[in-house]
Every structure is written in C-alpha cells, then in structure tokens.
Amino acid sequence: MSKGKIGVTTENIFPVIKQYLYSDHEIFLRELVANAVDASRKMKALSSTGEFKGELGDINVRIELDEGKKTLKVIDSGIGMTAEEVDRYINQIAFSSAGEFLEKYKDQLGGIIGHFGLGFYSSFMVADKVTIDTLSWKEGAEAVKWTCDGSPEFSMTSSKKTTRGTVITLHFDEESAEFANKGKISQLLGKYCKFMPVPVIFGKEQEWKDGKYVDTDKDNVINGIEPIWAKSPSELSEEDYKKFYRELYPAEEEPMFYIHLNVDYPFNLTGVLYFPKIKERMSIDKNKIQLYCNQMFVTDHVDNIVPDFLTLLHGVIDSPDIPLNVSRSYLQSDANVKKISTYITKKVSDRLEEIFKEQREQFEGKWDNIKLFIEYGMLSDEKFRERAKEFALLKNTEGRYFSFSEYKAAVETAQTDKDNKVVLLYATDAESQYRYVEAAKNMGYDVLIMDCELDSHFVGMLEQTMENVRCARVDSDSVENLIPKEEKIKPEMSEEDKKALDELFKSALPEDSEYTFDPQNLGENSEPVVITQNEFMRRFRDMSALGGGMNFYGQMPQSYNVIINMENPLIKRIWDERGKSGDLLKQVCDLALLGNGMLKGKALAEFIARSQALLTTNG
C-alpha cells in the first residue's frame, strides 16, 4: 500500500477546487462516461493495429446504481491503467493521456473525447469518496485500487480485479443525494450519452407484467439512436433524415427541409440542421441546436458557433475543433469559431439557393414558413444578405411569388414615380387594408403583402438593397399620391383661409392625437377626406414596438396627416357653408376615421345614429 498527496499542475488549467470545477454538478456523469468510452475506443484501436492480440470481448460501458448505499459505478473493459499510469494520470491532475494516445493512434481513432484531463475530478463535486479499481491491458500488469475522500490525500493498494478495464465507484455525499436516484441517472444518461460511439448500458429493459414494470434479461442500452451526422449523405435517404428529426424532437411537426454539414478542412465539423415548421411566428425556441464533441453532448447554447439568425434552426453540430473551457459549457470566441460560423452560413445559403433554383415550386410552398429565418438573416448578417438576394422572395396580395429582380422588372413600368424611383407598395394586413389595396389595384398597381413581424425593418433593408427603389405602405397616402407621376398643383389659399380650414377640421377629429392638415386637389371623384400616417414615422413606431432600439418613437403621441380634397363636392359645400354644416363635416371625418379603424365606442355609436338621421332626412 502506498499513500501520497495529489500533485496539481497549474499550467493551462484552472485551479482545481471542488465546488468551482464545473458550473453544473450533473456534468460529472458525462465526464466519467466519456473517459470510459475513450478507454474502450483506445482498446479497439490497440486490437485493430495488432498491438493487443488477446480476446477483445464486449466493449461497452456499464452504469450501476445502488440507491440504498448511494453509490454509482462506471464500468468499462477498456485499456485500464497500471499503478504508474494511475500516478501519472490521476495523481497529477490535468496531465491528459488522451492527447498522447491520440497522436500515436490518430489513424485508428475517429476522435478522443477527453482532451482536458480534469473530467475524472468532477466526481468530487458530488461524492465524498471515490475509488478506482483498474487492470491494464498490458501483459503482466497488476490490478490497482485507488481511494480518495476528496482531500489531497489518497491511497493506492492492490486490487482484486481480475478483468481488464476500470471501475470507478462514487459514494454520493449528503448534498448530492438527488443523484442516487434511478430516474435522475437515466435522465442524465439520455441527455449526455445517447449518441456515444460505444454502447452505454444502464440496467435492464422493462416490460409491463402483472400490473407493474419488471426487468427483462435484455440490457438497457442508452445510446440506441444512430447519429446520422456521422454518415455520408450518400448513405442516407430523405426518410432517414425525417426519422432522426422525430427522434430528436418527438413533439414537433416534420421539418420543411434539412442541411447536412460535413467538412474536414480547415476544421472538422459534421451535423444536420433542420428548418422547423413554425406554428406561431416569433414564439420560437432558439436553443434547439445541440452541440456535440465526438458524439458526446456538450451544450444546446450555440450562440458563438452558429450565426444568431440560424439559432432558430433545429438539429445537431459535432466538432472536436471547437475550443471549450474546462466545463465544456461555454464557448470561447476565437478565429476557429468564426471560421465555423462562416462555413455554416455559406452551407445554409448554398442549400437554400439550390432548392430555389431546382425546386422553385417547393420553395415557394414553404416560403411563408421560412420567411422569418431569411429576413432575420438578411437583417443581421451582411454576408448572408448578399447571398439571399438571389433566392429571397416577395409575395403579393394575389399570392404570387417573385424574386427581388423579378418583382422590380414586373412593376417598374407602372410604378416608377417622377423621381425615377420604382415604388413597391405593400400592405401589412390585406383584410383590414382592403379598400386601400383595391384602390391601388384600380390604378393598375401591384401590392405586396408584408405581414411578418420583421417587415417594418425589412422594407428599409429592401430600399438599401435594391437600386432606385422605395417602399410605401398602401394606406400611407391617398392613392393618387402613392406614386406621384408629376408635381401636384396645390389649391390656392391664403394663410388665413388655411388656418381656418385647419381649425374647422380639427374640431371634428378626436383630441387625443396630433394632426397635420393638407389641402389638395385630388379630383371631384376622389374621397373627401383621407387620414394617413407618415410612412417613416409609422415604420419607426413599428420597429420600436418590436424592440428595435427606437423606444422614444413608441412614446410619442400618434400623429396623422389629414388630406382634404378641395375638389370633392362635399368638401366644397362644407367649406362654403362653414359654421353651418356641422353634421356633414363630422360625417366625412368619421368616414375617414372609420376607414382607418379609428372610430370606436361612443364616437362610432354617434356616427351610426347620425348616418341613420341623414338617410331618413334624405329619404
């Protein structure tokens, strides 16, 4: 028997302090299973190279829990350790054997998980005593038992172990009694180990018998789902991708399409990303992409790896080249991560453009669901915006889809204004803005539907992206002024008359808003009064409501532009009889308010009563 103190090497590691080693104590199980999987894969590598000539046997990792004794065992039949190796790799913290082994056997291994050398010590976050029983694969090796109570002191003795491999036993402390629970361990294994490259076994499968669940003779293998991202796309069918999605997200509807990531230079990255079907826009879970390191779950917070707009996607990413800190829970920003982010953006762009070009009808059929992703990407990522200009779509109120260039070519003849700008008219709600949409159509114009939450930002981006284009909401002005072809001749009015006109119409409108009165000559057949909001002020208010960093616009009082058509017969009568035509004045103003959805409550009731009285009088 020997005793000693654990040596802590400080180079390139954090100080090893029990409660601060990892931010999340449940990580201990992931780390121990990862080490066991590494040892198992190393054993396979030794066998495949012929260096080990004996019987390999079953290579798996077993987890055994004794709820009564509050102990957990992680058992493998991997390479094991000699006393010298225990001293080197356990007693000298942070000296990782994985790095050395990976360099020697890199051609035989797909990847070694434990690069950090601290994983084993995570067990002391939850245990007040840990033992290691291990027997090396090397001929003539003697079994070793290592025991430590969480202090720097340890003991090493001979072990009774007769089979190759390692058994790590944790004696849970009182504060960590929650982990001495079958349900809890099962949940953690399912979270972290379901794609491990070596079978991970926890107990037996169960069946319902005589009114209760009982164990069968069959091992309960945690990682029964095969990770399709580890395969070549040529080996997989459409159904394989859909099946994998259902296994990952059983409660979700089928995805619209997927993107398979597979790159080995200048970094290693595999994965499958899915475009989910959105039930309610903007009520989206952003943390649905799972990050793995050689098939071991690391985190579902991938903000530093995946561009922000793509965190709306679902799926998995696996890379041994992503730098992680000791907890493997937070990503470090560096050049490699940025390269990976750029690659993912390019791959997504390539896939979307491919579908657009080769399956245009299918792409259009899914556009309403993916529009949010594309707009978010174009607004937040300049490189993606440049690519997306080629496949992003615009949809009009007739339900037809156009690329940016197609739409500009389709409307520029009819919708070019006097300043040689192509005006893109849009509605945010085709039903509530129906009268404005129809008025525009009657003028020979086309109207886009912009009903996505991001469209208040997106229309501004369109104006910056498309040359000689401006956007105008279809109810932002009288239809005659939406696309001015020539300079309008204003009514001739003295300053005194203009002030009197303002006061006259102000008296007939609600007092809780601000108004700018604009007398115009729109023709005797055009509406008498049109109430609009300034295009840019409304956009800023909409962006403010969405949290666009312009909250002061949201706090400003509502302001409206009141266009008074001086050529309309009713306005001429009201102006000629000013002071005597109160009901008629109120009626034309209420009609304008009603058309904008601004007439409610008492004012609406009064309008209806007044309308009935006018109809009765005229009848």
Disulfide bonds with the S-S distance in Angstrom:
none
